């Protein structure tokens, strides 16, 4: 099942859990950023990312495979609207 939802990340927000799955094997999630660049990363637990982040540029999307997915705004700027799809 593929679901999509939007979120707004505050400018000073740290890592935010944006998607998680109870599956034992990795799933694919797509994050699209609308306003400004966003960092997107995966983790083995819901606590924090443990893989290097990728930068999702404003107006573009990024695709990662994992179990738990995190996003955070890049330093400086305004709130960021994102769309998360895949879990």
KOLNUKOL-200883 format. One record per atom (N, C-alpha, C, O): residue in three letters; atom name; x, y, z. Coordinates in steps of 0.001 Angstrom, whole numbers, plus 524288, in hexadecimal, padded with zeros to 5 digits. Each point is the difference from the previous one (the first is absolute). Example, Ala and Ser with C-alpha at 12.3 -4.5 7.8 and 13.67 -1.06 7.14 Angstrom:
{type=ALA&atom=N&px=83386&py=7E9C6&pz=81E78} $
{type=ALA&atom=CA&px=7FC86&py=804A6&pz=80000} $
{type=ALA&atom=C&px=80384&py=804B0&pz=80000} $
{type=ALA&atom=O&px=8040C&py=7FFED&pz=80299} $
{type=SER&atom=N&px=7FA96&py=8042D&pz=7FA97} $
{type=SER&atom=CA&px=80334&py=804A6&pz=8003C} $
{type=SER&atom=C&px=7FCFE&py=80442&pz=802DA} $
{type=SER&atom=O&px=801FD&py=80454&pz=800A9} $
This chain:
{type=UNK&atom=N&px=80346&py=7FB6D&pz=80000} $
{type=UNK&atom=CA&px=7FCBA&py=80493&pz=80000} $
{type=UNK&atom=C&px=8037B&py=804DE&pz=80000} $
{type=UNK&atom=O&px=803C5&py=8004A&pz=802FA} $
{type=UNK&atom=N&px=7FB01&py=8036F&pz=7F9C6} $
{type=UNK&atom=CA&px=802F7&py=804DA&pz=7FFC8} $
{type=UNK&atom=C&px=7FC97&py=8046E&pz=801F2} $
{type=UNK&atom=O&px=7FBBC&py=800E9&pz=7FDFB} $
{type=UNK&atom=N&px=80629&py=801CD&pz=805E7} $
{type=UNK&atom=CA&px=7FD48&py=8047D&pz=8021B} $
{type=UNK&atom=C&px=80363&py=804C7&pz=7FF1A} $
{type=UNK&atom=O&px=804C6&py=7FF90&pz=7FFA3} $
{type=UNK&atom=N&px=7F8D2&py=804F4&pz=80003} $
{type=UNK&atom=CA&px=802E0&py=804E0&pz=7FF7E} $
{type=UNK&atom=C&px=7FDAC&py=803ED&pz=803CB} $
{type=UNK&atom=O&px=7FB44&py=80027&pz=800D3} $
{type=UNK&atom=N&px=80826&py=80308&pz=8017A} $
{type=UNK&atom=CA&px=7FE3A&py=80413&pz=80386} $
{type=UNK&atom=C&px=803EC&py=80471&pz=7FFDA} $
{type=UNK&atom=O&px=80484&py=7FF46&pz=7FE83} $
{type=UNK&atom=N&px=7F9B4&py=80557&pz=8030C} $
{type=UNK&atom=CA&px=80369&py=8048C&pz=80016} $
{type=UNK&atom=C&px=80112&py=80194&pz=805A3} $
{type=UNK&atom=O&px=7FCD0&py=7FF25&pz=80380} $
{type=UNK&atom=N&px=807BE&py=8032B&pz=7FD44} $
{type=UNK&atom=CA&px=801A5&py=8020A&pz=8051A} $
{type=UNK&atom=C&px=802B4&py=80535&pz=7FF20} $
{type=UNK&atom=O&px=801C8&py=80128&pz=7FBB0} $
{type=UNK&atom=N&px=7FE81&py=801F2&pz=80866} $
{type=UNK&atom=CA&px=80323&py=804BD&pz=7FFE9} $
{type=UNK&atom=C&px=8042A&py=7FF82&pz=80430} $
{type=UNK&atom=O&px=7FECD&py=7FF2B&pz=80495} $
{type=UNK&atom=N&px=80620&py=8015B&pz=7F9D1} $
{type=UNK&atom=CA&px=80468&py=7FFD8&pz=803A3} $
{type=UNK&atom=C&px=8013E&py=80595&pz=801AD} $
{type=UNK&atom=O&px=800AD&py=8036E&pz=7FCB2} $
{type=UNK&atom=N&px=7FFA0&py=7FD7D&pz=80860} $
{type=UNK&atom=CA&px=8016E&py=80527&pz=801FD} $
{type=UNK&atom=C&px=805B5&py=8011F&pz=7FEBA} $
{type=UNK&atom=O&px=80321&py=7FC5E&pz=7FFAE} $
{type=UNK&atom=N&px=7FE4E&py=808A0&pz=7FF97} $
{type=UNK&atom=CA&px=8055A&py=80155&pz=7FE71} $
{type=UNK&atom=C&px=80431&py=7FE02&pz=803C7} $
{type=UNK&atom=O&px=80448&py=7FE9F&pz=7FE4B} $
{type=UNK&atom=N&px=7FA97&py=80133&pz=806BE} $
{type=UNK&atom=CA&px=803E3&py=7FE70&pz=803E2} $
{type=UNK&atom=C&px=7FF45&py=7FA62&pz=801DA} $
{type=UNK&atom=O&px=8027B&py=7FE5B&pz=803C6} $
{type=UNK&atom=N&px=7FA30&py=7FEBF&pz=7F9A5} $
{type=UNK&atom=CA&px=7FECC&py=7FAA7&pz=8019F} $
{type=UNK&atom=C&px=804A7&py=7FC66&pz=7FEED} $
{type=UNK&atom=O&px=802A4&py=8007B&pz=7FC03} $
{type=UNK&atom=N&px=7FE4B&py=7FBE6&pz=807A3} $
{type=UNK&atom=CA&px=80409&py=7FC07&pz=7FF38} $
{type=UNK&atom=C&px=7FDC8&py=7FB8C&pz=7FCCA} $
{type=UNK&atom=O&px=7FC2D&py=800AE&pz=7FD2C} $
{type=UNK&atom=N&px=80639&py=7FAC7&pz=80344} $
{type=UNK&atom=CA&px=7FE1D&py=7FB76&pz=7FD18} $
{type=UNK&atom=C&px=7FA7D&py=7FE95&pz=801B7} $
{type=UNK&atom=O&px=7FEE4&py=7FFB0&pz=804AB} $
{type=UNK&atom=N&px=7FDB4&py=7FF78&pz=7F798} $
{type=UNK&atom=CA&px=7FA8D&py=7FE88&pz=80111} $
{type=UNK&atom=C&px=7FED8&py=7FAD4&pz=7FD4D} $
{type=UNK&atom=O&px=80114&py=7FF5A&pz=7FB5B} $
{type=UNK&atom=N&px=7FCB9&py=7FCFA&pz=80793} $
{type=UNK&atom=CA&px=7FE50&py=7FB0B&pz=7FDC6} $
{type=UNK&atom=C&px=7FB4E&py=8011C&pz=7FC81} $
{type=UNK&atom=O&px=7FBF9&py=801D9&pz=801DF} $
{type=UNK&atom=N&px=80484&py=7FD0B&pz=7F90E} $
{type=UNK&atom=CA&px=7FBC5&py=8013A&pz=7FC5D} $
{type=UNK&atom=C&px=7FD4F&py=7FB21&pz=7FDDD} $
{type=UNK&atom=O&px=7FBBC&py=80059&pz=7FDCE} $
{type=UNK&atom=N&px=806C0&py=7FB18&pz=802D6} $
{type=UNK&atom=CA&px=7FD93&py=7FB25&pz=7FE34} $
{type=UNK&atom=C&px=802BB&py=7FB6C&pz=8029E} $
{type=UNK&atom=O&px=804AC&py=80033&pz=80122} $
{type=UNK&atom=N&px=7F85A&py=7FBB7&pz=7FFCB} $
{type=UNK&atom=CA&px=8021A&py=7FB57&pz=80282} $
{type=UNK&atom=C&px=7FCB1&py=7FB59&pz=7FE5F} $
{type=UNK&atom=O&px=7FB5A&py=80088&pz=7FEE5} $
{type=UNK&atom=N&px=80717&py=7FAEE&pz=800FA} $
{type=UNK&atom=CA&px=7FD20&py=7FB51&pz=7FE83} $
{type=UNK&atom=C&px=80124&py=7FB99&pz=803D3} $
{type=UNK&atom=O&px=8045F&py=7FFA2&pz=801F9} $
{type=UNK&atom=N&px=7F7DA&py=7FD0D&pz=7FF1D} $
{type=UNK&atom=CA&px=800F2&py=7FB79&pz=80356} $
{type=UNK&atom=C&px=80264&py=7FB6F&pz=7FCF7} $
{type=UNK&atom=O&px=80136&py=7FBEF&pz=80244} $
{type=UNK&atom=N&px=7FF74&py=804C0&pz=7F8A3} $
{type=UNK&atom=CA&px=80233&py=7FBD0&pz=7FCBE} $
{type=UNK&atom=C&px=8057A&py=7FE8C&pz=801D6} $
{type=UNK&atom=O&px=802AF&py=8032B&pz=8026D} $
{type=UNK&atom=N&px=7FEF1&py=7F81C&pz=7FC6F} $
{type=UNK&atom=CA&px=8054A&py=7FE30&pz=80145} $
{type=UNK&atom=C&px=803D9&py=8013D&pz=7FB9E} $
{type=UNK&atom=O&px=804B2&py=80070&pz=800EF} $
{type=UNK&atom=N&px=7F954&py=80020&pz=7FA52} $
{type=UNK&atom=CA&px=80364&py=80157&pz=7FB98} $
{type=UNK&atom=C&px=7FF09&py=805AD&pz=7FE6A} $
{type=UNK&atom=O&px=7FBDA&py=80231&pz=8010D} $
{type=UNK&atom=N&px=80801&py=8001C&pz=7FC71} $
{type=UNK&atom=CA&px=7FFCE&py=80584&pz=7FE8B} $
{type=UNK&atom=C&px=7FB72&py=80131&pz=7FC56} $
{type=UNK&atom=O&px=7FE64&py=7FCBE&pz=7FCDA} $
{type=UNK&atom=N&px=7FF9C&py=807FD&pz=803A8} $
{type=UNK&atom=CA&px=7FC04&py=8020C&pz=7FC78} $
{type=UNK&atom=C&px=80217&py=80507&pz=7FD99} $
{type=UNK&atom=O&px=803D7&py=80236&pz=801DF} $
{type=UNK&atom=N&px=7F9A6&py=7FF8B&pz=7FA08} $
{type=UNK&atom=CA&px=801AA&py=804BD&pz=7FD48} $
{type=UNK&atom=C&px=7FC5A&py=80484&pz=8015A} $
{type=UNK&atom=O&px=7FB3A&py=7FF70&pz=7FFF1} $
{type=UNK&atom=N&px=8071A&py=80507&pz=80145} $
{type=UNK&atom=CA&px=7FCFD&py=804B0&pz=80132} $
{type=UNK&atom=C&px=8021A&py=8047F&pz=7FCB7} $
{type=UNK&atom=O&px=804B8&py=80087&pz=7FF3D} $
{type=UNK&atom=N&px=7F7B0&py=802B1&pz=7FED5} $
{type=UNK&atom=CA&px=80165&py=8049A&pz=7FCF1} $
{type=UNK&atom=C&px=7FE93&py=804D3&pz=8032C} $
{type=UNK&atom=O&px=7FBBC&py=80057&pz=80232} $
{type=UNK&atom=N&px=807DE&py=8035E&pz=7FE07} $
{type=UNK&atom=CA&px=7FF06&py=80502&pz=80290} $
{type=UNK&atom=C&px=8009B&py=80435&pz=7FBDD} $
{type=UNK&atom=O&px=803DC&py=80011&pz=7FD23} $
{type=UNK&atom=N&px=7F85C&py=8036C&pz=8028B} $
{type=UNK&atom=CA&px=80032&py=8046B&pz=7FC5A} $
{type=UNK&atom=C&px=7FFF9&py=804FE&pz=80330} $
{type=UNK&atom=O&px=7FCD9&py=8009A&pz=80395} $
{type=UNK&atom=N&px=806A7&py=802FA&pz=7FB20} $
{type=UNK&atom=CA&px=80053&py=80503&pz=802B8} $
{type=UNK&atom=C&px=7FDDD&py=8044B&pz=7FC7C} $
{type=UNK&atom=O&px=8013B&py=8002C&pz=7FB5B} $
{type=UNK&atom=N&px=7FB9A&py=80343&pz=806D1} $
{type=UNK&atom=CA&px=7FD92&py=80416&pz=7FCDD} $
{type=UNK&atom=C&px=80291&py=8055A&pz=80092} $
{type=UNK&atom=O&px=8004F&py=802E6&pz=7FC2D} $
{type=UNK&atom=N&px=8018A&py=7FE7C&pz=8087C} $
{type=UNK&atom=CA&px=801A3&py=8055E&pz=80104} $
{type=UNK&atom=C&px=805E2&py=800E1&pz=8002B} $
{type=UNK&atom=O&px=801EB&py=80400&pz=7FE24} $
{type=UNK&atom=N&px=800E7&py=7F852&pz=8040E} $
{type=UNK&atom=CA&px=805A4&py=800A0&pz=800C3} $
{type=UNK&atom=C&px=80263&py=7FA9B&pz=800B5} $
{type=UNK&atom=O&px=7FD38&py=7FC21&pz=800A1} $
{type=UNK&atom=N&px=807F7&py=803AC&pz=7FF42} $
{type=UNK&atom=CA&px=802B9&py=7FB03&pz=80088} $
{type=UNK&atom=C&px=7FEE3&py=7FD73&pz=8054D} $
{type=UNK&atom=O&px=7FF69&py=802A8&pz=803F8} $
{type=UNK&atom=N&px=80051&py=7F81E&pz=7FBFD} $
{type=UNK&atom=CA&px=7FEF4&py=7FCDF&pz=804A6} $
{type=UNK&atom=C&px=803E0&py=7FB74&pz=80012} $
{type=UNK&atom=O&px=8015A&py=7FDE7&pz=7FBE4} $
{type=UNK&atom=N&px=8006D&py=80093&pz=808C4} $
{type=UNK&atom=CA&px=80337&py=7FB5A&pz=80096} $
{type=UNK&atom=C&px=7FC68&py=7FB59&pz=8010A} $
{type=UNK&atom=O&px=7FC2D&py=8007C&pz=802E1} $
{type=UNK&atom=N&px=80509&py=7FB08&pz=7FACD} $
{type=UNK&atom=CA&px=7FCC1&py=7FB58&pz=80040} $
{type=UNK&atom=C&px=8039A&py=7FB67&pz=80138} $
{type=UNK&atom=O&px=803F3&py=7FF4A&pz=7FD5A} $
{type=UNK&atom=N&px=7FAC2&py=7FD92&pz=8069D} $
{type=UNK&atom=CA&px=80373&py=7FBB4&pz=8019C} $
{type=UNK&atom=C&px=7FCC8&py=7FB79&pz=80222} $
{type=UNK&atom=O&px=7FB5A&py=8008B&pz=8011B} $
{type=UNK&atom=N&px=8073F&py=7FAF7&pz=7FF70} $
{type=UNK&atom=CA&px=7FD82&py=7FB59&pz=80225} $
{type=UNK&atom=C&px=802A8&py=7FE65&pz=80516} $
{type=UNK&atom=O&px=80463&py=80194&pz=80129} $
{type=UNK&atom=N&px=7F8C9&py=7FB34&pz=801D6} $
{type=UNK&atom=CA&px=80229&py=7FDEF&pz=804D6} $
{type=UNK&atom=C&px=7FE24&py=7FA72&pz=800E9} $
{type=UNK&atom=O&px=7FBFD&py=7FE5E&pz=7FDE9} $
{type=UNK&atom=N&px=806EE&py=7FEC4&pz=80530} $
{type=UNK&atom=CA&px=7FE77&py=7FAA2&pz=80159} $
{type=UNK&atom=C&px=7FBFF&py=7FFF0&pz=8045D} $
{type=UNK&atom=O&px=7FD3F&py=7FC20&pz=800BC} $
{type=UNK&atom=N&px=80268&py=8083D&pz=80239} $
{type=UNK&atom=CA&px=7FC19&py=8008C&pz=80423} $
{type=UNK&atom=C&px=7FD1B&py=80525&pz=7FF38} $
{type=UNK&atom=O&px=80174&py=80332&pz=7FCB7} $
{type=UNK&atom=N&px=7FA69&py=7FD8C&pz=8065F} $
{type=UNK&atom=CA&px=7FCF9&py=804D6&pz=7FFB6} $
{type=UNK&atom=C&px=8028A&py=80483&pz=802F3} $
{type=UNK&atom=O&px=7FDF1&py=80458&pz=80004} $
{type=UNK&atom=N&px=8068A&py=7FAA4&pz=8027D} $
{type=UNK&atom=CA&px=80271&py=803F7&pz=8034F} $
{type=UNK&atom=C&px=802B1&py=80459&pz=7FCF6} $
{type=UNK&atom=O&px=7FF60&py=80499&pz=80144} $
{type=UNK&atom=N&px=8039B&py=7F9FA&pz=7FABD} $
{type=UNK&atom=CA&px=80301&py=803E5&pz=7FD0F} $
{type=UNK&atom=C&px=8022D&py=7FD77&pz=7FB1A} $
{type=UNK&atom=O&px=80094&py=7FB3C&pz=7FFC9} $
{type=UNK&atom=N&px=800A0&py=807E9&pz=7FC4A} $
{type=UNK&atom=CA&px=80262&py=7FDC6&pz=7FB56} $
{type=UNK&atom=C&px=80580&py=7FE0F&pz=80132} $
{type=UNK&atom=O&px=802B7&py=80229&pz=80355} $
{type=UNK&atom=N&px=7FEE5&py=7F9BA&pz=7F9E8} $
{type=UNK&atom=CA&px=8054F&py=7FE0A&pz=800AB} $
{type=UNK&atom=C&px=802D1&py=7FF6D&pz=7FACB} $
{type=UNK&atom=O&px=80451&py=7FDE5&pz=7FFC8} $
{type=UNK&atom=N&px=7F949&py=803F2&pz=7FC18} $
{type=UNK&atom=CA&px=80267&py=7FFFA&pz=7FAD2} $
{type=UNK&atom=C&px=800F3&py=805A5&pz=7FE56} $
{type=UNK&atom=O&px=7FD40&py=80386&pz=801C7} $
{type=UNK&atom=N&px=8068F&py=7FD61&pz=7FADE} $
{type=UNK&atom=CA&px=800EF&py=80556&pz=7FE2A} $
{type=UNK&atom=C&px=7FB2D&py=80225&pz=7FD32} $
{type=UNK&atom=O&px=7FD80&py=7FD2D&pz=7FD05} $
{type=UNK&atom=N&px=8012F&py=807BC&pz=803E3} $
{type=UNK&atom=CA&px=7FB68&py=80241&pz=7FD70} $
{type=UNK&atom=C&px=8010F&py=80164&pz=7FA50} $
{type=UNK&atom=O&px=80474&py=800D4&pz=7FE61} $
{type=UNK&atom=N&px=7F756&py=7FF66&pz=7FEB1} $
{type=UNK&atom=CA&px=80039&py=8021C&pz=7FAB4} $
{type=UNK&atom=C&px=7FD2A&py=8053C&pz=80024} $
{type=UNK&atom=O&px=7FC6C&py=800C8&pz=8031E} $
{type=UNK&atom=N&px=80530&py=802BC&pz=7F985} $
{type=UNK&atom=CA&px=7FD67&py=80513&pz=7FFA3} $
{type=UNK&atom=C&px=7FBDE&py=7FFBC&pz=7FBC5} $
{type=UNK&atom=O&px=80122&py=7FEAA&pz=7FB85} $
{type=UNK&atom=N&px=7FA0A&py=8029F&pz=805EE} $
{type=UNK&atom=CA&px=7FBB8&py=80052&pz=7FC42} $
{type=UNK&atom=C&px=7FF46&py=805CE&pz=7FED4} $
{type=UNK&atom=O&px=7FE63&py=80305&pz=80360} $
{type=UNK&atom=N&px=802CF&py=7FE77&pz=7F7DC} $
{type=UNK&atom=CA&px=7FFBA&py=8057A&pz=7FE60} $
{type=UNK&atom=C&px=7FA53&py=801C9&pz=7FF72} $
{type=UNK&atom=O&px=7FC85&py=7FCE6&pz=7FECE} $
{type=UNK&atom=N&px=802A5&py=80818&pz=80214} $
{type=UNK&atom=CA&px=7FAC8&py=8024D&pz=7FF6B} $
{type=UNK&atom=C&px=7FDE0&py=7FEDC&pz=7FA8E} $
{type=UNK&atom=O&px=802B8&py=800C0&pz=7FC1B} $
{type=UNK&atom=N&px=7F878&py=7FD76&pz=803A6} $
{type=UNK&atom=CA&px=7FD86&py=7FEC4&pz=7FB08} $
{type=UNK&atom=C&px=8015F&py=7FAA0&pz=7FDE4} $
{type=UNK&atom=O&px=7FE54&py=7FE97&pz=7FBB8} $
{type=UNK&atom=N&px=804B5&py=7FE62&pz=8073C} $
{type=UNK&atom=CA&px=8019A&py=7FAD9&pz=7FE40} $
{type=UNK&atom=C&px=7FE66&py=7FBDE&pz=803F9} $
{type=UNK&atom=O&px=7FD96&py=80136&pz=803FB} $
{type=UNK&atom=N&px=803C5&py=7F9FA&pz=7FAEA} $
{type=UNK&atom=CA&px=7FEC3&py=7FBB2&pz=8037D} $
{type=UNK&atom=C&px=804BD&py=7FC95&pz=800E2} $
{type=UNK&atom=O&px=803AE&py=80000&pz=7FCE7} $
{type=UNK&atom=N&px=7FC31&py=7FD17&pz=8075C} $
{type=UNK&atom=CA&px=80418&py=7FC43&pz=80141} $
{type=UNK&atom=C&px=7FD8B&py=7FADA&pz=80181} $
{type=UNK&atom=O&px=7FBC0&py=7FFDF&pz=8023F} $
{type=UNK&atom=N&px=806EB&py=7FBE0&pz=7FC86} $
{type=UNK&atom=CA&px=7FDF3&py=7FAC2&pz=800F8} $
{type=UNK&atom=C&px=803FF&py=7FD05&pz=8033F} $
{type=UNK&atom=O&px=80494&py=7FFB5&pz=7FE90} $
{type=UNK&atom=N&px=7F9AE&py=7FE11&pz=805D6} $
{type=UNK&atom=CA&px=80367&py=7FCDB&pz=8034B} $
{type=UNK&atom=C&px=7FD56&py=7FACE&pz=80140} $
{type=UNK&atom=O&px=7FB38&py=7FF89&pz=7FFC4} $
{type=UNK&atom=N&px=807ED&py=7FCA5&pz=8018A} $
{type=UNK&atom=CA&px=7FE18&py=7FADE&pz=8018B} $
{type=UNK&atom=C&px=801D0&py=7FEEB&pz=8058E} $
{type=UNK&atom=O&px=8049A&py=800AF&pz=80138} $
{type=UNK&atom=N&px=7F7D0&py=7FDA1&pz=80230} $
{type=UNK&atom=CA&px=8015C&py=7FEE4&pz=80566} $
{type=UNK&atom=C&px=7FB33&py=7FE81&pz=80324} $
{type=UNK&atom=O&px=7FC05&py=7FE64&pz=7FDD6} $
{type=UNK&atom=N&px=80469&py=8022C&pz=8075B} $
{type=UNK&atom=CA&px=7FBAE&py=7FEBB&pz=80386} $
{type=UNK&atom=C&px=7FDAA&py=804D1&pz=80296} $
{type=UNK&atom=O&px=7FB43&py=8004F&pz=800C2} $
{type=UNK&atom=N&px=80810&py=80375&pz=8009B} $
{type=UNK&atom=CA&px=7FE40&py=804C6&pz=802A2} $
{type=UNK&atom=C&px=80269&py=804A5&pz=7FD28} $
{type=UNK&atom=O&px=8049D&py=7FFE9&pz=7FEA4} $
{type=UNK&atom=N&px=7F83E&py=80429&pz=80075} $
{type=UNK&atom=CA&px=8019C&py=80457&pz=7FCA6} $
{type=UNK&atom=C&px=7FF8D&py=80524&pz=802FB} $
{type=UNK&atom=O&px=7FC33&py=800EF&pz=802CA} $
{type=UNK&atom=N&px=807BB&py=80259&pz=7FC8F} $
{type=UNK&atom=CA&px=80066&py=804E9&pz=802DF} $
{type=UNK&atom=C&px=800F8&py=8047D&pz=7FC3C} $
{type=UNK&atom=O&px=80263&py=7FF51&pz=7FBE2} $
{type=UNK&atom=N&px=7FBB9&py=8054E&pz=80599} $
{type=UNK&atom=CA&px=800FC&py=804BB&pz=7FCED} $
{type=UNK&atom=C&px=80140&py=80470&pz=803BE} $
{type=UNK&atom=O&px=7FE52&py=8000B&pz=80481} $
{type=UNK&atom=N&px=804AB&py=803AC&pz=7F981} $
{type=UNK&atom=CA&px=8010C&py=804CA&pz=802F5} $
{type=UNK&atom=C&px=80144&py=80444&pz=7FC21} $
{type=UNK&atom=O&px=8020F&py=7FEF6&pz=7FBC8} $
{type=UNK&atom=N&px=7FCB0&py=805F0&pz=805AC} $
{type=UNK&atom=CA&px=80152&py=8044F&pz=7FC87} $
{type=UNK&atom=C&px=805E8&py=800C2&pz=7FFC7} $
{type=UNK&atom=O&px=802C7&py=7FEE8&pz=803C5} $
{type=UNK&atom=N&px=7FF12&py=802F3&pz=7F7D5} $
{type=UNK&atom=CA&px=80574&py=8018D&pz=7FFBE} $
{type=UNK&atom=C&px=8008C&py=80506&pz=8031F} $
{type=UNK&atom=O&px=7FC24&py=802C2&pz=800CC} $
{type=UNK&atom=N&px=8088A&py=7FE79&pz=800F8} $
{type=UNK&atom=CA&px=800A4&py=804AE&pz=8034A} $
{type=UNK&atom=C&px=7FE21&py=804F5&pz=7FD41} $
{type=UNK&atom=O&px=80086&py=8009A&pz=7FB42} $
{type=UNK&atom=N&px=7FD58&py=802D3&pz=807CC} $
{type=UNK&atom=CA&px=7FE44&py=80532&pz=7FE46} $
{type=UNK&atom=C&px=7FB42&py=7FFB4&pz=7FC66} $
{type=UNK&atom=O&px=7FFA2&py=7FC8C&pz=7FCAD} $
{type=UNK&atom=N&px=7FCE9&py=806F7&pz=80401} $
{type=UNK&atom=CA&px=7FBA2&py=8004B&pz=7FC6B} $
{type=UNK&atom=C&px=7FAC3&py=80003&pz=802AB} $
{type=UNK&atom=O&px=7FF7D&py=80162&pz=80494} $
{type=UNK&atom=N&px=7FCA8&py=7FD0E&pz=7F875} $
{type=UNK&atom=CA&px=7FA93&py=80024&pz=801B2} $
{type=UNK&atom=C&px=7FDF1&py=7FA71&pz=800B5} $
{type=UNK&atom=O&px=802D8&py=7FC2F&pz=7FF4F} $
{type=UNK&atom=N&px=7F840&py=80377&pz=8020D} $
{type=UNK&atom=CA&px=7FD7E&py=7FAE0&pz=8007C} $
{type=UNK&atom=C&px=8000E&py=7FD47&pz=7FAB3} $
{type=UNK&atom=O&px=7FFED&py=8028B&pz=7FBEB} $
{type=UNK&atom=N&px=80034&py=7F848&pz=80432} $
{type=UNK&atom=CA&px=80019&py=7FCEF&pz=7FB34} $
{type=UNK&atom=C&px=7FB56&py=7FC68&pz=7FFC1} $
{type=UNK&atom=O&px=7FEFE&py=7FD03&pz=803A1} $
{type=UNK&atom=N&px=7FE30&py=80347&pz=7F81E} $
{type=UNK&atom=CA&px=7FBB9&py=7FC57&pz=7FF15} $
{type=UNK&atom=C&px=80230&py=7FB55&pz=7FD17} $
{type=UNK&atom=O&px=802D1&py=80092&pz=7FC26} $
{type=UNK&atom=N&px=7FBD7&py=7FAC8&pz=805C2} $
{type=UNK&atom=CA&px=801C5&py=7FB38&pz=7FD73} $
{type=UNK&atom=C&px=7FB6A&py=7FC4F&pz=7FF26} $
{type=UNK&atom=O&px=7FC06&py=80050&pz=802B0} $
{type=UNK&atom=N&px=8049A&py=7FC3A&pz=7F993} $
{type=UNK&atom=CA&px=7FC4F&py=7FBCF&pz=7FF0E} $
{type=UNK&atom=C&px=802FB&py=7FAEB&pz=800AB} $
{type=UNK&atom=O&px=80442&py=7FF5A&pz=7FDDC} $
{type=UNK&atom=N&px=7F97A&py=7FD05&pz=80523} $
{type=UNK&atom=CA&px=80260&py=7FAE4&pz=800F1} $
{type=UNK&atom=C&px=7FC5C&py=7FBE3&pz=7FDBC} $
{type=UNK&atom=O&px=7FB4D&py=80010&pz=80102} $
{type=UNK&atom=N&px=806EA&py=7FC53&pz=7FBE4} $
{type=UNK&atom=CA&px=7FCCB&py=7FBFE&pz=7FD86} $
{type=UNK&atom=C&px=802D0&py=7FAC1&pz=8001D} $
{type=UNK&atom=O&px=804B0&py=7FFB9&pz=7FEF6} $
{type=UNK&atom=N&px=7F879&py=7FC25&pz=8024C} $
{type=UNK&atom=CA&px=80235&py=7FACC&pz=7FF92} $
{type=UNK&atom=C&px=7FF05&py=7FC66&pz=8048F} $
{type=UNK&atom=O&px=80064&py=7FB40&pz=7FF56} $
{type=UNK&atom=N&px=7FE5C&py=806BA&pz=80545} $
{type=UNK&atom=CA&px=7FF03&py=7FC93&pz=80478} $
{type=UNK&atom=C&px=7FA48&py=8006B&pz=80173} $
{type=UNK&atom=O&px=7FE41&py=7FD72&pz=803AE} $
